[in-house]
Amino acid sequence: MLLSTQTMALDGAGRHCGTLPQDVRPIALAEALAAAYNDNPQLLAARQELRKSLAQKVGALSGFLPSANFSMQAEHYVSQRPAGTPVTVGSTVVGGQSSSYTSYPSLGLNWNLYAGGRDAAGYTGAQAGIRASAKEVERQTGATLMAVLGAYADLLKAQGAADQQQGTLETLRAIRERSEQRLRQGRDSLITTQQATLNLLQGEQEYHSACKSLSDKSAALAQAIGLRPGRASLLEATGSLPDAIDTSVDPTGFEALTEQDPAVRSAFEKIEVARNKVEQARAAFKPTIALVARYDALGQSPGSFTDAFNATGKTGYRVGLVLQQSLGPFTTEYANVESSQAELLKAQAAYDEALTAADARLRSAWNARRQTSLALESAKRLVLSAKQLVALVRQTYEQGRANLDAVDQALMTLSKQNDLLWQRSIENQMMALQLNLAVDSNAFVEQVVKLFADPAETPKNISSTGIQH
């Protein structure tokens, strides 16, 4: 069930504010939410960060896997002193060999069995990075959808205000015309006519202010969506706000709810990322152990490369363990440890800040929801009182004890109170949705996604990250 809205046709506030109907683009709430969900730049950037984290996890696995390589070397050696004494310089034999063609294939394997804990810390940190990015996408998704809902609600209120001011302006114009007519007939004073003119001018100012607000709210909605309206100068909200999930929140449970906030969870996982970076930096001081294996073959012939290749046969293999311990200097390693520890302290401070901000959001939403509910009830009583006033003035008008101006004044009061009730209804609905977001971000996203997802693409198949499973 949706909250009923005071939607306006194209000949409503848009045209009255000097905008032609063809320059007004109607936009339904589902369209606005879908566009933001799929194309909002900040949300797209957050999703790409998640994809980057997933790729980094795959990269972190390489430290646990053996690396193999194959080489094939073909060489033609021409000796100028074949009868000379063989001399070895470094690992190269110089002289004392006959000219020959050589084929040398080799297969090698290297497996790091222990890297000081660097690989394990890197993989654990990559997993924490994925969790942090996923929660950040959830946070950004909820914030984006809420921003669109808020901007859409503001535009609905601006449209209602412009429509109400248009009606008030027409009524004030009719009151002034009747006053001028009575003045010409000698049945009214110049003071009354001037007051009617002043009221009309004030009404025009309020109407122009409402039109400016309408334009501003239209631009704000386009920005929240990430939309370029094209030639249209105004967006026109034609939809209605969804019902909020029934949420009863006990203030004693605020602490537990705050700890589940996606921004807090993301900050918590970033602490784990930073802690593992410290472990990676410290691993540079520790020894490494690697398994090394190599299998060699050799073919040699004075005839040609083909003969050498055909003569290739195994020559042997080598298997060994390599233990390596750096003895210094450790200036770079020490700097890396200090830098990573500073990053860890920053991550812990960011977590504390996220906790405080989440608690403030939850308490603000909870208190605002209570206040808007009270304000809505008050607005309902004002509308009821205004209706009673209209009935009373009409009765006195029928009895000849009041003129038509009094009836119009009462109707304007009722119109303003109806618009105030409309505004309070939207505000109360928005605060209920804001409380939903603060209490359970994932449930809020799923509820909103239902408004624009395809029937075959249910919220179970669409995660808050925007990645289909």
Buried (B, 14 or more C-beta within 10 A) or exposed (E): EEBEBBBBBBEBBBBBBEBEEEBBBBBBBBBBBBBBBEEBEBBBEBBEBBEEBBEBBEEBEEBBEEEEEEEEEEEEEEBEEEEEEEEEEEEEEEBBBEEBBBBBBBBBBBBBEBBBBBBBBBBBBBBBBBBBBBBBBBBBBBBBBBBBBBBBBBBBBBBBBBBBBBBBBEBBBBBBEBBBEBBEEEEBEEEBBEBBBEBBEEBBEBBBEBBEBBBEBBBBBBEBBBBEBEEBBBBBBBBBBBEBBEBEBEEEEBEEBBEBBBBBBBBBBBBBBBBBBBBBBBBBBEEBBBBEBBBBBBBBBEEEBEBBBEBBEEEEEEEEEEEEEEEEEEEEBEEBBEEBBEBBEEBBEBBEEBBEBBBEBBBBBBEBBEEBBEBBEEBBEBBEEBBEBBEEBBEEBEEEEBBEBBBBBBBBBBBBBBBBBBBBBBBBBBBBBBBBBBBBBBBBBBBBBEBBBEEEEEBEEBBBBBEEE
